[in-house]
Amino acid sequence: MLQISQELADKIVAHARADHPDEACGVIAGRDGVPERFVPMANAERSPTFYRFDSMEQLRVWREMDDRDEEPVVIYHSHTATEAYPSRTDISYASEPNAHYVLVSTRDEAEVEFRSYRILDGVVTEEEVRFVP
Amino acid sequence: MAIEVRIPTILRNYTGGAKAVTAEGATLDELISNLESAHPGIKERLVDQGALRRFVNVYLNDEDVRFLGGLGTPVSDGDTVTVLPAVAGG
């Protein structure tokens, strides 16, 4: 299960909406599996169908997390024309075994789809998301 | 010549859980081969057909080695090499 504050979830959705129709991506850093610090990342691909963290930005952010004893608790990105379910490329490139992979779909202007998954060795497991104050 | 190599979570099964290991070599290519001799299997996760894998980022100190010289990048004592899997998808 992913437990995340409503405020952080709203930030993810706002980022996804702002970058639509391109995919948005980023990290929520935290400790002990608790998502705490919102870190929006540039999508180096600037694409409606693909995302990739900029390699230099990633190094900086990963070092910062290391220095603060944090982990990438959540790795999020948006789908802008399809459902919030991991694509084949999402599954094959998933590389943080401890992260919650959050997907947001912005295909519907009115309704938000916000879902979370574990992706381990090519296996996707959806998990419950609980929004807390 | 000792060079520190920082290992990402997903590759720590090759290093007995260690976050950082040391290796030797004059170029990144040699360093990775040296790493392979101590941690068999790790090279294949980094290199494919004589080039760095597309979805693995390797940094020499503060630079992405793609902007330096790829596997031919010279490395020297005291350098730090950081491996981070790219975060990407569709």
Backbone of each chain as ProteinMPNN parsed JSONL, in Angstrom:
{"seq_chain_A": "MLQISQELADKIVAHARADHPDEACGVIAGRDGVPERFVPMANAERSPTFYRFDSMEQLRVWREMDDRDEEPVVIYHSHTATEAYPSRTDISYASEPNAHYVLVSTRDEAEVEFRSYRILDGVVTEEEVRFVP", "coords_chain_A": {"N_chain_A": [[0.835, -1.202, 0.0], [0.41, 2.249, -0.751], [0.854, 5.068, 1.149], [0.096, 8.379, 1.122], [0.396, 11.918, 1.433], [-2.36, 14.117, 0.9], [-1.623, 16.577, -0.062], [0.887, 16.169, -1.326], [0.096, 14.383, -3.31], [-1.605, 16.034, -4.756], [0.265, 17.814, -5.767], [1.691, 16.211, -7.543], [-0.305, 15.669, -9.416], [-0.865, 18.263, -10.31], [1.559, 18.898, -11.531], [1.543, 17.023, -13.597], [-0.691, 17.881, -15.042], [0.19, 20.407, -15.81], [2.259, 19.88, -17.595], [1.039, 18.481, -19.567], [0.387, 18.18, -23.081], [2.683, 16.594, -22.897], [4.53, 13.997, -21.225], [4.89, 14.065, -17.707], [7.3, 13.904, -15.022], [8.837, 12.684, -11.987], [9.992, 12.628, -8.548], [9.192, 11.511, -5.256], [10.866, 12.073, -2.451], [11.93, 10.429, 0.543], [11.96, 8.988, 3.87], [12.253, 5.76, 5.409], [10.249, 4.641, 3.851], [8.269, 6.551, 3.76], [6.717, 8.982, 1.902], [7.899, 12.264, 1.393], [9.222, 14.604, 0.352], [8.758, 16.643, -2.359], [9.947, 16.334, -5.596], [10.017, 17.57, -8.54], [10.92, 16.545, -11.828], [12.724, 17.29, -14.841], [11.437, 16.244, -17.952], [13.497, 14.809, -20.038], [13.012, 13.92, -22.533], [10.863, 15.306, -23.47], [8.237, 14.495, -24.411], [5.089, 13.173, -25.597], [4.786, 10.469, -25.309], [6.868, 9.261, -24.027], [9.24, 9.185, -21.329], [12.135, 10.414, -19.671], [14.418, 10.859, -17.091], [16.532, 13.688, -16.916], [19.978, 13.14, -17.193], [21.98, 14.498, -15.749], [20.561, 16.028, -13.922], [19.376, 13.991, -12.54], [21.612, 12.791, -11.279], [22.339, 14.842, -9.527], [20.033, 15.038, -7.905], [19.86, 12.442, -6.86], [22.215, 12.319, -5.379], [21.713, 14.275, -3.528], [19.598, 13.101, -2.147], [20.952, 10.928, -1.078], [22.755, 12.246, 0.645], [20.958, 13.194, 2.471], [20.0, 10.971, 3.599], [17.814, 9.891, 2.348], [15.408, 8.18, 0.24], [14.267, 7.357, -3.087], [11.137, 7.294, -2.655], [8.723, 7.437, -3.973], [8.314, 7.155, -7.45], [7.178, 9.002, -10.012], [5.166, 9.307, -12.987], [3.396, 10.625, -15.853], [0.732, 9.491, -17.933], [-0.541, 10.563, -20.959], [-2.46, 10.062, -22.805], [-3.434, 7.608, -22.39], [-4.467, 4.933, -20.122], [-3.721, 4.942, -16.552], [-1.643, 2.915, -16.215], [1.195, 0.789, -16.031], [3.28, 0.869, -18.896], [4.724, -1.259, -21.455], [7.369, -0.394, -21.788], [7.705, 1.029, -19.413], [7.773, -1.044, -17.612], [9.988, -2.541, -18.446], [12.122, -0.807, -17.986], [12.04, -0.245, -15.315], [13.752, 0.381, -12.376], [14.116, 0.751, -9.702], [13.841, -1.089, -7.086], [12.638, -0.681, -4.614], [10.826, 1.319, -4.852], [7.634, 3.02, -5.02], [5.815, 3.001, -7.86], [4.184, 5.537, -9.238], [1.481, 6.269, -11.288], [-0.139, 8.678, -13.239], [-2.963, 9.611, -15.02], [-3.692, 11.941, -17.512], [-5.541, 12.008, -19.455], [-8.232, 12.55, -19.312], [-9.853, 15.553, -18.875], [-11.343, 16.318, -16.701], [-11.339, 14.323, -14.807], [-9.219, 12.619, -12.53], [-6.831, 10.076, -12.725], [-5.149, 8.184, -10.504], [-2.763, 6.046, -9.677], [-0.937, 3.329, -8.145], [2.0, 1.267, -8.195], [4.059, -1.642, -7.685], [7.021, -2.537, -9.246], [8.809, -5.194, -10.161], [11.417, -7.114, -11.284], [10.179, -7.316, -13.799], [7.583, -7.828, -13.146], [4.394, -6.571, -12.482], [2.666, -5.174, -9.814], [-0.279, -3.968, -8.701], [-1.143, -1.602, -6.176], [-2.949, -0.559, -3.24], [-3.895, 2.858, -2.803], [-3.654, 5.192, -0.311], [-4.875, 8.212, 0.686], [-3.811, 10.7, 2.827], [-4.36, 13.253, 5.329]], "CA_chain_A": [[0.0, 0.0, 0.0], [1.084, 3.55, -0.705], [0.179, 6.094, 1.922], [0.691, 9.637, 0.667], [-0.422, 13.057, 1.842], [-3.161, 14.702, -0.182], [-0.869, 17.711, -0.594], [1.886, 15.656, -2.28], [-0.635, 13.819, -4.454], [-2.079, 17.181, -5.545], [1.422, 18.376, -6.486], [1.965, 15.327, -8.678], [-1.355, 15.88, -10.425], [-0.682, 19.608, -10.874], [2.703, 18.819, -12.45], [1.099, 16.273, -14.783], [-1.595, 18.763, -15.807], [0.955, 21.53, -16.364], [3.103, 19.436, -18.714], [0.203, 17.861, -20.6], [0.276, 16.768, -23.456], [3.893, 15.796, -22.692], [4.553, 13.27, -19.966], [5.614, 14.694, -16.601], [7.916, 12.864, -14.193], [9.537, 13.186, -10.808], [10.268, 11.758, -7.418], [8.946, 11.978, -3.889], [11.905, 11.519, -1.598], [11.477, 10.26, 1.919], [12.688, 8.012, 4.688], [11.453, 4.649, 5.938], [9.081, 4.378, 3.012], [7.262, 7.605, 3.868], [6.99, 10.039, 0.928], [7.905, 13.549, 2.105], [9.758, 15.791, -0.337], [8.365, 16.646, -3.773], [11.052, 16.734, -6.476], [9.649, 17.426, -9.949], [12.094, 16.415, -12.687], [12.503, 17.594, -16.25], [11.392, 15.114, -18.876], [14.513, 15.118, -21.055], [12.482, 13.538, -23.854], [9.772, 16.237, -23.831], [7.457, 13.692, -25.349], [3.784, 12.707, -25.1], [4.747, 9.012, -25.205], [8.062, 8.726, -23.393], [9.896, 10.092, -20.386], [13.429, 10.009, -19.137], [15.025, 11.912, -16.274], [17.788, 14.24, -17.41], [20.975, 12.378, -16.434], [22.709, 15.342, -14.798], [19.627, 16.371, -12.851], [19.211, 12.773, -11.733], [22.787, 12.639, -10.421], [22.26, 15.852, -8.461], [18.939, 14.7, -6.991], [20.186, 11.184, -6.16], [23.242, 12.641, -4.378], [21.048, 15.032, -2.475], [18.867, 12.124, -1.341], [21.968, 10.174, -0.353], [23.254, 13.098, 1.729], [19.903, 13.398, 3.467], [19.527, 9.635, 4.005], [16.495, 9.66, 1.767], [15.29, 7.265, -0.888], [13.146, 7.704, -3.963], [10.011, 6.476, -2.164], [7.779, 7.414, -5.103], [8.737, 7.644, -8.767], [5.906, 9.193, -10.709], [5.095, 9.926, -14.312], [2.03, 10.693, -16.355], [0.33, 9.085, -19.28], [-1.381, 11.695, -21.36], [-3.526, 9.631, -23.716], [-3.829, 6.237, -22.054], [-4.772, 4.759, -18.703], [-2.607, 5.028, -15.607], [-1.141, 1.555, -15.997], [2.557, 0.762, -16.599], [3.442, 0.392, -20.268], [5.785, -2.25, -21.582], [8.673, 0.247, -21.527], [7.777, 1.328, -17.97], [8.116, -2.283, -16.902], [11.341, -3.019, -18.756], [13.156, 0.087, -17.459], [11.873, -0.002, -13.874], [15.059, 0.031, -11.82], [14.193, 1.017, -8.262], [12.988, -2.154, -6.54], [11.908, -0.299, -3.397], [9.966, 2.487, -5.093], [6.252, 2.94, -5.483], [5.702, 3.661, -9.163], [2.874, 6.18, -9.348], [1.066, 6.712, -12.625], [-1.276, 9.586, -13.289], [-3.391, 9.838, -16.405], [-4.311, 13.247, -17.744], [-6.311, 11.942, -20.709], [-9.53, 13.161, -19.061], [-9.605, 16.867, -18.282], [-12.09, 16.521, -15.459], [-11.145, 13.267, -13.822], [-7.825, 12.224, -12.339], [-6.549, 8.687, -12.409], [-3.919, 8.193, -9.71], [-2.616, 4.646, -9.262], [0.427, 3.019, -7.704], [2.429, -0.096, -8.506], [5.422, -2.125, -7.492], [7.497, -3.199, -10.471], [9.969, -5.955, -9.716], [11.774, -8.185, -12.225], [9.209, -7.435, -14.889], [6.24, -8.148, -12.656], [3.687, -5.395, -11.995], [1.641, -5.434, -8.807], [-0.945, -2.728, -8.294], [-1.358, -1.533, -4.732], [-3.923, 0.422, -2.791], [-3.349, 4.178, -2.469], [-4.431, 5.848, 0.742], [-4.548, 9.638, 0.807], [-3.968, 11.122, 4.223], [-4.292, 14.717, 5.433]], "C_chain_A": [[0.873, 1.257, 0.0], [0.233, 4.493, 0.118], [0.875, 7.412, 1.598], [-0.213, 10.79, 1.083], [-1.164, 13.601, 0.63], [-2.389, 15.832, -0.853], [0.165, 17.252, -1.642], [1.202, 15.091, -3.526], [-1.123, 14.948, -5.359], [-0.935, 17.795, -6.35], [1.771, 17.526, -7.704], [0.959, 15.596, -9.797], [-1.18, 17.251, -11.092], [0.483, 19.61, -11.866], [2.29, 18.119, -13.747], [0.2, 17.128, -15.67], [-0.796, 19.856, -16.516], [1.75, 21.097, -17.597], [2.316, 18.755, -19.826], [0.264, 18.717, -21.868], [1.59, 15.975, -23.363], [3.793, 15.068, -21.352], [5.374, 14.053, -18.936], [6.199, 13.581, -15.737], [8.614, 13.493, -12.997], [9.594, 12.15, -9.711], [9.645, 12.361, -6.172], [9.985, 11.27, -3.024], [11.355, 11.358, -0.185], [12.346, 9.259, 2.645], [11.724, 6.957, 5.191], [10.162, 4.438, 5.151], [7.994, 5.442, 3.077], [7.591, 8.731, 2.883], [6.859, 11.424, 1.556], [8.239, 14.759, 1.236], [9.519, 15.672, -1.836], [9.522, 17.162, -4.635], [10.624, 16.528, -7.934], [10.908, 17.379, -10.8], [11.713, 16.845, -14.104], [12.361, 16.279, -17.008], [12.325, 15.438, -20.039], [14.008, 14.791, -22.457], [11.442, 14.535, -24.367], [8.817, 15.614, -24.834], [6.109, 13.308, -24.748], [3.738, 11.191, -24.889], [5.939, 8.415, -24.463], [8.562, 9.71, -22.347], [11.244, 9.518, -20.006], [13.958, 11.17, -18.309], [16.287, 12.394, -16.987], [18.928, 13.663, -16.555], [21.718, 13.239, -15.413], [21.822, 15.75, -13.623], [19.443, 15.164, -11.92], [20.386, 12.577, -10.781], [22.698, 13.593, -9.231], [21.205, 15.452, -7.417], [19.26, 13.427, -6.196], [21.26, 11.423, -5.089], [22.633, 13.36, -3.193], [20.294, 14.073, -1.551], [19.841, 11.322, -0.476], [22.457, 10.96, 0.86], [22.23, 13.239, 2.848], [19.351, 12.079, 3.983], [18.123, 9.344, 3.504], [16.589, 8.625, 0.651], [14.24, 7.813, -1.837], [11.945, 6.817, -3.596], [8.959, 6.325, -3.265], [8.503, 7.876, -6.356], [7.463, 7.779, -9.585], [6.125, 9.647, -12.139], [3.669, 9.875, -14.801], [1.917, 9.995, -17.693], [-0.686, 10.118, -19.733], [-2.496, 11.303, -22.313], [-4.048, 8.24, -23.368], [-4.041, 6.118, -20.548], [-3.506, 4.774, -17.847], [-2.146, 3.631, -15.233], [0.236, 1.468, -16.651], [2.599, 0.174, -18.015], [4.572, -0.637, -20.303], [7.162, -1.622, -21.301], [8.809, 0.612, -20.051], [8.275, 0.112, -17.21], [9.573, -2.669, -17.182], [12.425, -2.097, -18.194], [13.042, 0.34, -15.962], [13.115, -0.501, -13.135], [15.202, 0.359, -10.344], [13.264, 0.034, -7.556], [12.178, -1.743, -5.319], [10.895, 0.814, -3.624], [8.519, 2.094, -5.37], [6.216, 3.691, -6.812], [4.287, 4.211, -9.309], [2.632, 6.604, -10.789], [-0.183, 7.56, -12.52], [-1.673, 9.687, -14.749], [-4.096, 11.18, -16.507], [-5.174, 13.221, -18.999], [-7.685, 12.573, -20.547], [-9.294, 14.485, -18.341], [-10.243, 17.028, -16.911], [-11.691, 15.524, -14.376], [-9.675, 12.871, -13.74], [-7.745, 10.732, -12.053], [-5.198, 8.674, -11.718], [-3.748, 6.788, -9.152], [-1.153, 4.357, -8.937], [0.74, 1.535, -7.882], [3.802, -0.367, -7.914], [5.815, -2.787, -8.801], [8.824, -3.864, -10.136], [10.219, -7.093, -10.69], [10.706, -8.405, -13.285], [7.796, -7.758, -14.456], [5.611, -6.903, -12.027], [2.646, -5.826, -10.973], [1.011, -4.106, -8.418], [-1.183, -2.766, -6.795], [-2.374, -0.443, -4.414], [-3.21, 1.747, -2.52], [-4.251, 4.789, -1.409], [-3.952, 7.29, 0.879], [-4.818, 10.072, 2.243], [-3.803, 12.639, 4.306], [-2.854, 15.208, 5.586]], "O_chain_A": [[1.915, 1.318, 0.652], [-0.947, 4.698, -0.165], [2.086, 7.547, 1.774], [-1.437, 10.659, 1.086], [-0.675, 13.556, -0.499], [-2.486, 16.025, -2.065], [0.301, 17.863, -2.702], [1.666, 15.292, -4.649], [-1.063, 14.837, -6.584], [-1.136, 18.245, -7.478], [2.106, 18.054, -8.764], [1.325, 15.731, -10.965], [-1.333, 17.374, -12.307], [0.405, 20.246, -12.917], [2.637, 18.558, -14.843], [0.316, 17.102, -16.895], [-1.067, 20.188, -17.67], [1.896, 21.873, -18.542], [2.854, 18.483, -20.9], [0.194, 19.939, -21.736], [1.612, 14.796, -23.717], [3.054, 15.486, -20.461], [6.415, 14.625, -19.259], [5.683, 12.464, -15.71], [8.937, 14.681, -13.0], [9.29, 10.974, -9.908], [9.576, 13.583, -6.039], [9.982, 10.047, -2.887], [10.432, 12.064, 0.222], [13.331, 8.753, 2.109], [10.536, 7.218, 5.378], [9.121, 4.101, 5.715], [6.915, 5.261, 2.514], [8.634, 9.372, 3.012], [5.841, 11.734, 2.175], [7.616, 15.813, 1.366], [9.997, 14.748, -2.493], [10.014, 18.273, -4.436], [10.836, 15.456, -8.502], [11.866, 18.099, -10.523], [10.552, 16.775, -14.507], [13.08, 15.317, -16.737], [11.99, 16.238, -20.913], [14.514, 15.319, -23.446], [11.176, 14.595, -25.567], [8.615, 16.119, -25.938], [5.993, 13.137, -23.534], [2.759, 10.677, -24.348], [6.015, 7.199, -24.288], [8.341, 10.916, -22.458], [11.458, 8.306, -20.018], [13.953, 12.317, -18.755], [17.015, 11.602, -17.585], [18.852, 13.693, -15.327], [22.05, 12.762, -14.328], [22.273, 15.809, -12.479], [19.368, 15.299, -10.699], [20.192, 12.238, -9.614], [22.946, 13.211, -8.087], [21.449, 15.519, -6.213], [18.965, 13.346, -5.003], [21.223, 10.809, -4.023], [22.968, 13.109, -2.036], [20.342, 14.21, -0.328], [19.585, 11.071, 0.702], [22.562, 10.42, 1.961], [22.584, 13.383, 4.018], [18.36, 12.056, 4.712], [17.347, 8.642, 4.152], [17.668, 8.255, 0.19], [13.415, 8.638, -1.446], [11.765, 5.735, -4.155], [8.388, 5.253, -3.465], [9.224, 8.874, -6.329], [6.758, 6.799, -9.824], [7.127, 10.284, -12.462], [2.832, 9.171, -14.238], [2.869, 9.922, -18.47], [-1.581, 10.499, -18.978], [-3.38, 12.109, -22.603], [-4.996, 7.755, -23.985], [-3.826, 7.07, -19.798], [-2.388, 4.637, -18.345], [-2.247, 3.218, -14.078], [0.429, 2.025, -17.732], [2.025, -0.881, -18.283], [5.275, -0.85, -19.316], [8.011, -2.238, -20.658], [9.901, 0.519, -19.49], [9.087, 0.219, -16.292], [10.302, -3.072, -16.274], [13.541, -2.553, -17.947], [13.86, 1.065, -15.395], [13.485, -1.668, -13.256], [16.297, 0.255, -9.791], [12.063, 0.276, -7.435], [11.159, -2.36, -5.008], [10.185, 1.211, -2.7], [8.223, 1.01, -5.873], [6.548, 4.874, -6.874], [3.325, 3.462, -9.479], [3.488, 7.225, -11.42], [-1.141, 7.223, -11.825], [-0.815, 9.832, -15.62], [-4.972, 11.51, -15.707], [-5.507, 14.27, -19.551], [-8.254, 13.077, -21.516], [-8.613, 14.528, -17.316], [-9.75, 17.777, -16.067], [-11.703, 15.84, -13.186], [-8.98, 12.799, -14.753], [-8.501, 10.2, -11.24], [-4.203, 9.111, -12.297], [-4.491, 6.376, -8.262], [-0.252, 5.057, -9.398], [-0.128, 0.673, -7.74], [4.594, 0.545, -7.677], [5.022, -3.518, -9.394], [9.823, -3.198, -9.864], [9.349, -7.938, -10.904], [10.373, -9.541, -13.622], [6.91, -7.942, -15.291], [6.205, -6.262, -11.16], [1.844, -6.725, -11.227], [1.679, -3.227, -7.874], [-1.399, -3.83, -6.216], [-2.619, 0.463, -5.21], [-2.066, 1.763, -2.066], [-5.464, 4.89, -1.592], [-2.78, 7.549, 1.152], [-5.896, 9.844, 2.793], [-3.169, 13.239, 3.438], [-2.621, 16.412, 5.687]]}, "seq_chain_B": "MAIEVRIPTILRNYTGGAKAVTAEGATLDELISNLESAHPGIKERLVDQGALRRFVNVYLNDEDVRFLGGLGTPVSDGDTVTVLPAVAGG", "coords_chain_B": {"N_chain_B": [[46.129, 1.688, -8.048], [43.183, 3.02, -6.973], [39.772, 3.248, -7.423], [36.715, 4.569, -6.551], [33.619, 2.988, -6.845], [30.298, 3.646, -7.105], [27.423, 1.903, -6.342], [24.201, 1.191, -7.574], [21.045, 0.459, -5.919], [19.712, -1.661, -7.297], [21.741, -3.166, -8.388], [23.146, -4.177, -6.329], [23.045, -6.776, -5.539], [25.091, -7.982, -6.808], [27.283, -7.138, -5.453], [27.351, -8.063, -2.923], [25.634, -6.575, -1.416], [26.941, -4.205, -0.952], [27.196, -0.644, -1.062], [29.158, 0.795, -2.22], [32.133, 0.05, -3.976], [35.605, -0.752, -4.601], [37.67, -0.411, -7.48], [39.965, -1.027, -10.219], [41.833, 0.461, -12.936], [42.734, 1.959, -16.104], [41.069, 3.055, -17.864], [37.515, 3.538, -18.274], [36.443, 1.242, -19.371], [38.403, -0.716, -18.691], [38.15, -0.542, -15.957], [35.561, -1.503, -15.548], [35.886, -4.138, -16.402], [37.642, -5.012, -14.458], [35.999, -4.756, -12.26], [34.154, -6.691, -12.885], [35.663, -9.009, -12.512], [35.786, -9.217, -9.779], [33.149, -9.135, -9.102], [31.266, -11.05, -10.479], [29.144, -10.978, -13.333], [28.216, -8.425, -13.23], [29.156, -6.805, -15.259], [27.717, -7.345, -17.569], [25.364, -6.063, -17.047], [25.953, -3.494, -17.4], [27.226, -3.064, -19.799], [26.759, -3.538, -23.273], [27.326, -5.238, -26.183], [29.855, -4.003, -26.536], [29.417, -1.343, -25.837], [28.248, 1.201, -23.548], [25.258, 0.4, -21.857], [22.141, 1.667, -22.96], [20.252, 2.519, -21.107], [21.547, 2.888, -18.751], [23.125, 5.063, -16.623], [26.35, 6.331, -16.334], [28.642, 7.965, -14.357], [31.538, 9.959, -14.217], [33.042, 11.258, -11.573], [31.582, 14.318, -11.567], [30.489, 14.197, -14.068], [28.582, 12.984, -16.845], [29.557, 10.12, -18.447], [28.951, 9.754, -21.072], [29.258, 12.183, -22.241], [31.896, 12.46, -22.133], [34.015, 10.247, -22.868], [32.729, 7.864, -23.217], [33.096, 4.36, -22.852], [35.814, 4.505, -23.239], [36.737, 6.503, -21.646], [39.264, 8.021, -19.75], [40.288, 7.083, -16.467], [41.289, 7.824, -13.106], [43.285, 7.387, -10.124], [41.579, 8.063, -7.136], [39.361, 9.066, -8.35], [35.76, 9.078, -8.562], [33.35, 6.83, -9.583], [30.052, 6.727, -10.536], [27.199, 4.754, -10.744], [24.046, 4.846, -12.104], [20.87, 3.608, -12.725], [18.993, 4.641, -15.522], [16.064, 6.602, -15.15], [13.222, 5.947, -16.671], [10.671, 5.555, -19.178], [7.531, 4.811, -20.779]], "CA_chain_B": [[45.121, 2.719, -8.368], [41.867, 2.655, -6.46], [38.694, 4.141, -7.833], [35.479, 4.18, -5.884], [32.475, 2.817, -7.745], [29.054, 3.644, -6.319], [26.55, 0.892, -6.94], [22.79, 1.446, -7.267], [20.318, -0.605, -5.198], [19.326, -2.801, -8.123], [22.918, -3.985, -8.733], [23.891, -4.535, -5.111], [23.116, -8.237, -5.386], [26.399, -8.404, -7.328], [28.37, -6.641, -4.596], [27.076, -8.503, -1.557], [24.897, -5.532, -0.708], [27.744, -2.992, -0.746], [26.793, 0.551, -1.806], [30.329, 1.268, -2.958], [33.256, -0.893, -4.005], [36.727, -0.137, -5.307], [38.149, -1.165, -8.636], [41.153, -0.413, -10.82], [41.886, 0.502, -14.39], [43.147, 3.248, -16.653], [39.901, 3.585, -18.577], [36.266, 3.011, -17.741], [36.348, -0.129, -19.866], [39.242, -1.557, -17.829], [37.566, -0.508, -14.618], [34.395, -2.396, -15.535], [36.398, -5.512, -16.471], [38.178, -5.306, -13.133], [34.816, -4.904, -11.419], [33.568, -7.988, -13.253], [36.435, -10.118, -11.945], [35.452, -9.333, -8.355], [31.69, -9.207, -8.951], [30.856, -11.618, -11.767], [27.772, -10.742, -13.772], [27.866, -7.001, -13.196], [29.514, -6.148, -16.523], [26.633, -7.49, -18.544], [24.301, -5.127, -16.699], [26.43, -2.148, -17.719], [27.768, -2.99, -21.155], [26.137, -4.422, -24.252], [27.984, -5.158, -27.49], [30.988, -3.083, -26.549], [29.079, 0.041, -25.501], [27.432, 1.299, -22.345], [23.832, 0.216, -22.104], [21.476, 2.944, -23.174], [19.477, 2.953, -19.956], [22.381, 2.961, -17.556], [23.951, 6.265, -16.584], [27.604, 6.193, -15.605], [29.236, 9.29, -14.167], [32.888, 10.075, -13.662], [32.901, 12.423, -10.689], [30.322, 15.026, -11.784], [30.142, 14.232, -15.494], [28.048, 11.809, -17.509], [30.654, 9.687, -19.322], [28.536, 9.877, -22.483], [29.771, 13.461, -22.747], [33.36, 12.424, -22.032], [34.485, 9.361, -23.94], [32.104, 6.555, -23.082], [33.931, 3.341, -22.203], [37.221, 4.869, -23.386], [37.065, 7.621, -20.76], [40.34, 7.724, -18.787], [39.974, 7.259, -15.047], [42.52, 7.754, -12.319], [43.235, 7.224, -8.675], [40.855, 9.115, -6.43], [38.096, 9.361, -9.018], [34.579, 8.326, -8.161], [32.44, 6.471, -10.668], [28.71, 6.476, -10.003], [26.296, 4.089, -11.686], [22.613, 5.027, -11.795], [19.991, 3.223, -13.829], [18.155, 5.745, -15.991], [14.642, 6.492, -14.815], [12.622, 6.19, -17.976], [9.57, 4.689, -19.539], [6.691, 5.388, -21.816]], "C_chain_B": [[43.758, 2.268, -7.865], [40.852, 3.719, -6.844], [37.423, 3.655, -7.159], [34.349, 4.089, -6.913], [31.22, 2.722, -6.888], [27.998, 2.852, -7.067], [25.09, 1.186, -6.583], [22.124, 0.219, -6.619], [20.144, -1.856, -6.051], [20.518, -3.683, -8.519], [23.69, -4.458, -7.498], [23.892, -6.029, -4.827], [24.433, -8.769, -5.95], [27.539, -8.038, -6.382], [28.146, -7.038, -3.139], [26.395, -7.424, -0.737], [25.661, -4.227, -0.551], [27.269, -1.847, -1.645], [27.942, 1.091, -2.641], [31.412, 0.208, -2.873], [34.429, -0.164, -4.664], [37.148, -1.05, -6.451], [39.317, -0.39, -9.233], [41.062, -0.423, -12.328], [42.298, 1.877, -14.851], [42.022, 3.892, -17.454], [38.655, 2.979, -17.935], [36.083, 1.551, -18.152], [37.148, -1.093, -18.981], [38.672, -1.651, -16.421], [36.404, -1.497, -14.518], [34.845, -3.855, -15.627], [36.967, -5.945, -15.128], [37.041, -5.549, -12.127], [34.198, -6.288, -11.629], [34.335, -9.146, -12.609], [36.12, -10.303, -10.464], [33.963, -9.577, -8.137], [31.073, -9.749, -10.243], [29.381, -11.361, -12.087], [27.446, -9.274, -13.914], [28.124, -6.326, -14.55], [28.371, -6.185, -17.532], [25.492, -6.516, -18.285], [24.67, -3.703, -17.107], [26.759, -1.979, -19.2], [27.037, -3.972, -22.052], [26.797, -4.179, -25.6], [29.021, -4.041, -27.552], [30.663, -1.626, -26.276], [28.271, 0.045, -24.202], [25.975, 1.092, -22.705], [23.129, 1.569, -22.113], [20.768, 3.448, -21.909], [20.227, 2.807, -18.641], [23.195, 4.244, -17.663], [25.199, 5.974, -15.769], [28.258, 7.572, -15.563], [30.659, 9.147, -13.661], [32.899, 11.378, -12.875], [31.578, 13.122, -10.982], [29.847, 15.002, -13.224], [29.565, 12.906, -15.962], [29.103, 11.362, -18.53], [30.267, 9.696, -20.805], [29.078, 11.159, -23.103], [31.289, 13.523, -22.643], [33.876, 11.518, -23.149], [33.894, 7.968, -23.844], [33.03, 5.587, -22.357], [35.419, 3.667, -22.281], [37.664, 5.984, -22.448], [38.189, 7.237, -19.791], [39.877, 7.962, -17.36], [41.278, 7.187, -14.268], [42.238, 7.716, -10.829], [42.503, 8.384, -8.023], [39.557, 9.524, -7.104], [36.965, 8.571, -8.373], [33.717, 8.082, -9.385], [31.102, 6.113, -10.039], [27.87, 5.833, -11.094], [24.864, 4.337, -11.219], [21.796, 4.515, -12.968], [19.155, 4.437, -14.228], [16.745, 5.517, -15.48], [13.889, 6.918, -16.065], [11.475, 5.231, -18.196], [8.725, 5.359, -20.592], [5.35, 5.789, -21.294]], "O_chain_B": [[43.245, 1.236, -8.298], [41.049, 4.914, -6.621], [37.101, 2.468, -7.198], [34.154, 4.987, -7.731], [31.095, 1.83, -6.05], [27.718, 3.089, -8.242], [24.775, 1.407, -5.413], [22.596, -0.908, -6.766], [20.395, -2.971, -5.593], [20.327, -4.824, -8.94], [24.755, -5.065, -7.616], [24.645, -6.502, -3.976], [24.849, -9.878, -5.614], [28.641, -8.574, -6.502], [28.693, -6.414, -2.23], [26.553, -7.361, 0.482], [25.103, -3.24, -0.071], [26.98, -2.045, -2.825], [27.726, 1.764, -3.649], [31.588, -0.444, -1.844], [34.255, 0.92, -5.22], [37.003, -2.271, -6.396], [39.621, 0.731, -8.826], [40.318, -1.204, -12.921], [42.225, 2.846, -14.096], [42.016, 5.1, -17.691], [38.739, 2.031, -17.154], [35.619, 0.73, -17.361], [36.647, -2.141, -18.575], [38.71, -2.704, -15.785], [36.278, -2.232, -13.538], [34.245, -4.722, -14.991], [36.802, -7.091, -14.709], [37.122, -6.428, -11.268], [33.78, -6.955, -10.683], [33.736, -10.143, -12.207], [36.18, -11.42, -9.95], [33.559, -10.15, -7.125], [30.443, -9.012, -11.001], [28.503, -11.507, -11.237], [26.515, -8.905, -14.629], [27.412, -5.401, -14.939], [28.096, -5.216, -18.239], [24.738, -6.181, -19.199], [23.815, -2.819, -17.155], [26.593, -0.902, -19.773], [26.733, -5.095, -21.648], [26.823, -3.053, -26.097], [29.055, -3.248, -28.493], [31.516, -0.757, -26.455], [27.69, -0.968, -23.811], [25.515, 1.559, -23.747], [23.485, 2.483, -21.369], [20.696, 4.653, -21.669], [19.636, 2.629, -17.576], [23.868, 4.483, -18.666], [25.124, 5.442, -14.661], [28.405, 8.247, -16.583], [30.948, 8.323, -12.793], [32.779, 12.463, -13.444], [30.527, 12.563, -10.671], [28.902, 15.709, -13.574], [30.002, 11.839, -15.532], [29.498, 12.15, -19.389], [31.131, 9.653, -21.681], [29.327, 11.231, -24.306], [31.9, 14.523, -23.02], [34.142, 11.987, -24.256], [34.482, 7.002, -24.329], [33.67, 5.949, -21.37], [36.204, 3.163, -21.478], [38.833, 6.371, -22.449], [38.078, 6.233, -19.086], [39.162, 8.924, -17.08], [42.248, 6.571, -14.71], [41.13, 7.973, -10.359], [42.775, 9.547, -8.321], [38.744, 10.237, -6.517], [37.183, 7.543, -7.731], [33.395, 9.008, -10.129], [31.034, 5.294, -9.123], [27.834, 6.31, -12.228], [24.522, 4.063, -10.068], [22.011, 4.948, -14.1], [18.669, 5.172, -13.369], [16.284, 4.379, -15.387], [13.914, 8.082, -16.464], [11.329, 4.23, -17.494], [9.134, 6.338, -21.217], [4.52, 6.295, -22.049]]}, "name": "protein", "num_of_chains": 2, "seq": "MLQISQELADKIVAHARADHPDEACGVIAGRDGVPERFVPMANAERSPTFYRFDSMEQLRVWREMDDRDEEPVVIYHSHTATEAYPSRTDISYASEPNAHYVLVSTRDEAEVEFRSYRILDGVVTEEEVRFVPMAIEVRIPTILRNYTGGAKAVTAEGATLDELISNLESAHPGIKERLVDQGALRRFVNVYLNDEDVRFLGGLGTPVSDGDTVTVLPAVAGG"}
